[in-house]
Amino acid sequence: MPRSSWTCGFCIMSDLKYQKGEWYHVQEDGTLKPVNYDKEVEEYYKKWRDTYGS
């Protein structure tokens, strides 16, 4: 089944699942990987800085 997605700022929503009070990334094999907020915010900031400067 094709997966549609949209961005939430730093992640693809179709790759996320909320379960037991936590957010997880759904891996290609269907397993769940906890979201590392600090790492993802840092990566998003780097991409933003590279695009818009300062």
Backbone torsions as a table, in degrees:
resi	resn	phi	psi	omega
1	MET	NA	128.9	178.1
2	PRO	-65.2	145.5	-179.6
3	ARG	-107.6	122.7	174.2
4	SER	-89.9	152.2	-177.8
5	SER	-149.7	161.1	172.9
6	TRP	-146.8	156.8	-176.1
7	THR	-89.8	145.4	179.0
8	CYS	-107.9	17.2	-176.4
9	GLY	115.8	-52.0	179.0
10	PHE	-140.1	7.6	-179.5
11	CYS	-146.3	160.1	176.8
12	ILE	-91.8	122.6	-173.4
13	MET	-63.7	-33.6	-179.0
14	SER	-68.1	-17.6	179.9
15	ASP	-93.0	7.9	-178.4
16	LEU	-112.5	149.2	174.8
17	LYS	-142.6	134.2	177.4
18	TYR	-98.9	121.9	-176.4
19	GLN	-148.0	130.5	176.7
20	LYS	54.0	40.4	176.2
21	GLY	79.0	10.0	-179.5
22	GLU	-133.2	154.6	174.6
23	TRP	-98.0	140.7	-179.8
24	TYR	-133.2	149.4	168.9
25	HIS	-86.4	134.7	175.0
26	VAL	-88.5	119.2	-179.5
27	GLN	-78.4	167.0	-179.5
28	GLU	-56.5	-34.4	-178.6
29	ASP	-86.9	4.1	177.4
30	GLY	92.3	-6.6	177.9
31	THR	-74.6	161.4	-178.6
32	LEU	-107.3	137.8	177.7
33	LYS	-123.3	124.8	-178.9
34	PRO	-57.3	143.5	177.7
35	VAL	-72.9	129.8	175.4
36	ASN	-100.5	93.0	-173.0
37	TYR	-59.9	-44.9	-178.6
38	ASP	-59.4	-45.9	-179.8
39	LYS	-64.8	-43.6	-176.9
40	GLU	-70.1	-36.9	176.9
41	VAL	-65.8	-40.5	178.1
42	GLU	-62.2	-44.4	178.6
43	GLU	-64.1	-41.4	178.5
44	TYR	-62.6	-42.8	179.7
45	TYR	-62.8	-41.3	178.4
46	LYS	-60.4	-45.0	180.0
47	LYS	-64.1	-41.2	179.7
48	TRP	-64.2	-45.4	-179.2
49	ARG	-63.0	-40.7	178.8
50	ASP	-64.9	-33.1	-179.2
51	THR	-81.0	-44.7	-171.7
52	TYR	-109.8	-6.0	177.0
53	GLY	85.8	173.3	-178.7
54	SER	42.2	NA	NA
